[in-house]
Amino acid sequence: MQKKKVLFITGTRADYGKMKPLMKALDADDQFSVYVFVCGMHLSERFGSTYDEVRKDGYEHIYIAFGLSQTQNASVNLGNTISMLSGYVENIKPDMILVHGDRMDALAGAVVGALHNILVGHVEGGELSGTIDESIRHAISKFAHVHFVCTEEARERLIQLGEEESRIFVIGSPDIDIMMSDRLPGLAEAKERYGIPFDRYGILMYHPVTTEYDIIGGKIRRVVDAVLESGRNYVVVYPNNDLGSEVILNEYRRLENDPRFRLFPSLRFEHFLVLLKHAEFMIGNSSAGIRESGIYGVPAIDIGTRQSGRYALSKNDNLQHVEEDAAAILAAIEKTPSYRRSSFVFGKGNSTELFMDIVREPAFWNTEIQKHFVDRDM
């Protein structure tokens, strides 16, 4: 039987961490050939040149799109990625393109796949994330032919969007498989690799909200004020490269010469997980504070609007939400010991197994490319 070619589009350290368990499982199965198109933020030296981490994982078929220049103009990046990816897809002719989440790179993959009549799979559709990301996520879902979602709530949202129920599979979040594995590095190894001297520390990750560009300077200034005043140690990871990242990085200069802070353009995913697992708390507006922190029961402080509406706080007992107000942030930090509680809303660590059961079925590959909008309750 001819192997099925599955093309993964990865543009950031985050989406690669989410899809890596699926990529590795397919790569180890004789029924499949894995292809990887590496683009977007991976290519940026300023943000850690994380394409090298993908390359080191040893995939046979990997294309690093070095010719793609990244700018602060998202529409230009989208157009350039679609153009280069189209040529690559026409060359390798994959049986399925798999994308993740709500980034421009994933939208490019979904558009190219749909317009080339190639099966498109979307990981973690149907979620709420606030800002322009949410619109992108739902747009990807409408281009995608099959959906690998984390929760029943996400499944219900896709049904509201008119998706056929037979195309939606609840598998949980694949990165939880890595989180729950016994193959993660030890804490001492992670701290030695990144030169982290702290026994106790928080993790700060704050990303730009593109629709708040005009006010982001004041917001990140108050966040930095708070962590400086807190007197705690911090591991700080750079934001993604969306519009406004330069404002955040400029504010982070206030932290560079302070011995209580260690700043990193990026952390290898497995090492980040180990550092998260042993952190006193996580703070910022990264989805990791909503999702991954709960698996380990690490207290999380979600700041501002970026994750607005993602999930009800009552489902994440480790989570506090505050605005970008120094006093409110400091108060939340003091209360973190009371929020050390685990939550498994997004999966139980068996996502890869569920995914492989689906794609090994011959009937899956007969999924119709032509979709039909399903009207309900009209």
Phi, psi and omega in degrees: 000135180290137181294145174277130178269122179243119182259124176258135174255121177231129182239350183217162175300327185289311183291330177295318177299325180289320187268345185306316178301322179291319180299314182294321180294316178295320182296331181273356184257129184294347181278350189228152169239126182264131174241143184230124175254113186255124186211196170062224185297334177306330188276351187276121177296323181299327182258022169102002180045054188288355173304330182293328177293323177293315181298321181294342180283356163080029177289141182290321184248095182227133179238116178261116190278066184301333182287352182275108177277136180261131179235178175279358180266101186297324181293324176294315178300318180298313181297317180295320180293318177301317182297310182291319181295324179302315179296320180294317181295318178298331180282314186268338179052068181288159175274334177209143171250128181246127181232164183230138162073229195219029181262162180300324181297320178293320177299318177300316179297319180293319179296312181299316180297313182298318182284345175259009181057041177251138179302128179246125175252137183241121178266129177069041169281174175076010181258164177254131182224358180074168177057196182293337180303321182295320178297319179296317181301314181291326176296317177300318180300324181286333175280332185286152180261332178223151188231127176249096190258165184273323191222166175295325177299318177296320178300316181296324179293321178294325175296321175298329179282002177090013180282146178287134185300328182292347180266358187249127181235125178270114182236353187083183181268121186299332182293341177295331176301319177291318182300325185269357184283165177259018183250013177286152176294163177282163180297318181300319179296316180296317180293323178292319181301321185253006176063043181262114185270355190279142168273327179234135185198158168253165176245127180250123174223114183229119183255155177290145169258109191297330180282356179244027186305321185292340183241004185295329180301313178294323182293311182290332177298318180290327176295313179296320175306315184293313183291328175295315182289336185294334181076008181269167172270148182219140164262120185246125178252133181306154175288170170289175190266027177290167176307125182109349181298326180294330177293317179295314181297324177296321179291328180293345177301335178294342184263344194298323184258012179266124184295348179275001183233139170235121184254138182223134174300324180197158173233138174303137192305313182297322179288324175300317180299319179296316179296322177296315183303327185256007181284154173290323179193166173240143183220145179137212180224025177283150176296339177299331176288334178274325191253287189296324183301324182294327180300318181270357181070028180274127178303139182229141176244110179268126186248130169082206192257352191300322180260017184305127175082001184300306175207153178300135182300333182297340180273350179237091186288353178266003194249136167244149176237133177220164173271176180283074180228122187302315181296318179294321179295315179298320178296319179295320178301317180296333183270357186303325180303335181278356185246022180276083183222141181276153178212133182240042180298325192260008177143170185237007178097012179240024184296319182296317179299316180295318179299314182294324176301323181289308188283346176280346180283124179305326182297331180301322185280359173261010178303131182292138176286325179284116179267162178227129178288130181259113176281138178224141174053047179257000000 
